[in-house]
């Protein structure tokens, strides 16, 4: 079973900058502070923000068109590596592992706003702990489809993660882009979060 970081890392810097911008949408961060939070060079931050400004998505570092910026992120993001497994009580198994993780999609959305039924579980895990997660999956789960999806991406996916109702979740912007990617009723849930987070 393969649970490892994505092959492609080109584009991680852009994604980091978008994640930071959307976590701080009111322009409180300078371009230099933005680059520091994202772990990129100042030049990279200036180049991307200038490009986004030309498209009318931001002004300086203030987000002007949140929905447009999420769509841009969706179009340019690097898909995480994913492994689907069947777990009995997935939330308990994941939380009891004592490893770095953050829930997204259904579980995280339900913890934040309670619009979606938690029909399945998706969780990001630390790229440096994949072997530990493989051991836990082999001990508790059945491989090849199921109710739980383990995702591995850039470790910056944990930026601004928070605990809500005893559940460690990704930041709201990360949750929104993940919900938009899921499609179906998740898109309406994402739109509600955009309204609450950006209005």
N, C-alpha and C positions, 0 to 999 in steps of 0.2 A: 504494500500500500504506500503510495507516494503522497506525502504531506510536506511540501517544501515551498520556499518563496517562488514568486513568478520568475520565469526565465528572463523576462525583459525588465530592465530597471530604467531605461530611457523614458523620461516622462514623470518620474517620481518627484522631481524638483517642482515641476509645474503643479502637480497635484498637491504637494505640500503647501505651496503658496496659496492655492485656491482654498484649501482647508482652513488656513490661518485667516485669510480674508473673510471667509464666511462665518468664522467663529468670532470675528471682531468687525462686524459690518458697518459700524458707525464712524469709521475713519480715525479711531483713537490711536492706531499704530502708524508711525511714519514708515516710509518704504524701507528704511534701514532696519527698524524694529521688526517689520514684516519678514525681512530676509533672515534676521536672527532667529525668530520663532520657527521659521521653516527650515533653518539649517542650510540656506543657500547663500550665494554671493549677492552683494548689493546690486551688481550689474544685472544679474538674473531677475531680481525682483523688479528693477526699473524697467527692463525689457518687457516682462510679462504685463506689468501694470499699464505701461504705455499702450500696449497692444489691446488690452481690455478696455482702456479709456477710449481708444479709437472706435471700438465696437459699441460704445455707449453703455457698457455694463457696469463700469465704476467711474468715479471721479476722484482723483488722488488715490486714497485707499478706502473711500466710502462706497459701499455697494449701492448702485442706483437701480439695477434690474436683477433682483435676486433669482427669479425664475430663469431668466436668460443665462445667468452665471452658472446655475446648477445644470442647465442643458449643455453649456460649454464644457463643464466638468465631466458630465456623462459622456460626451462625444470624444473627449481626449484622455479619459482615465485608463489606467492599466488594470485589467480585470485581475482580481486576486486568484490565487490557486485555490481550488475547492475540493474537498472530499466529503461525500455524503455517506452517512452511516445511520443505522437504527440503534437508538439508545432508549432504555427504559429510564424515565425520570432524567432527561438530559440536563436540565438546569442544575439539579443536585449533583450529578456526576461531574459537571464542569466546575461548579463552585467548590466542590470538595477536593478537587485536584490540587488546589493551592498554587496554581500556575497563572501567569499573566494572560488575561483574556478580556474581551469586551463584546457583549451581545449586540446584535444589530437586527434589522428588519422586524419581524413580528414580535419577538419577546421585548425588544427595546422600545418599539413603538407603543406596545401595550403598557409598559411601565411609565412612559412619558405622558401619553394622552388617552390610552384605552379605547382606541377606535377599532383596531384589528383584533380578531380572535387569534390566540397563539397556536395556530395550526402546525407550525414547525419552528425549529430553532436554528438560528445562524449565529456563529460566534467567530470573532477574529482571535487568533492565537499568535503569540510572539514567535517570529521567525527563528529565534535562537533556542526555542523550547519544543520544536516540532517532534523530536525523537521521544521526549517525555509524553507528548500528547498521543503519539502513535501507540505507546505502551498502554495508555489509559483506554484508548479506543479498542485495542485488541483484547483488553481485559473485560471491558463492559459492553462492547457494541458488536453489531453485525455489519459487515462491509457491503457496499454495493447498493446504494439507495437507502432511503429511510427518512426519518423525521428530523435529522440533525445535520447541519452543514458546517464543517470546520473550514475556515478561510485563513490563508496566509497572504499578507501583503507587506508593503513597506511598514516598518515599526512606527512611523509617524501616524499611522491609522489610530493610534491610542492617544493622539493629541487631544487634550481637553476632555478626555473620557470622564464620566461621572457615575456616581452610585445613586440610583433611584429605586425606592422600594426594595432595598437590599440586593439590587441587580446592578452589576457593573456594566454600563453601556458605553458605546461610542458617543462622541459629541453629537449634538443635534444636526449640524451640517453633514457629517458623515452618514448619519442615519437617513437624512433626507435623500442624499444621492443614492444610497443603497436601496431605499424604497422605490425611487423612480426607476431604477434598474430592474426591480422585481416586476413592475407592470401591474395590471389588473387593479384590484382595490387598494393596493399599496400606493398607487399614484395619488388617489384622493387623500390618503393618510399623509402623504408627503406634502401635498398642497396645504392641508390644514396646519402642518408644522411650519411651513414657509410663512404662512399668514401670522402665526403666533410668534415666530422667532424674528421675523423681519419687518413687521408692520409697526 
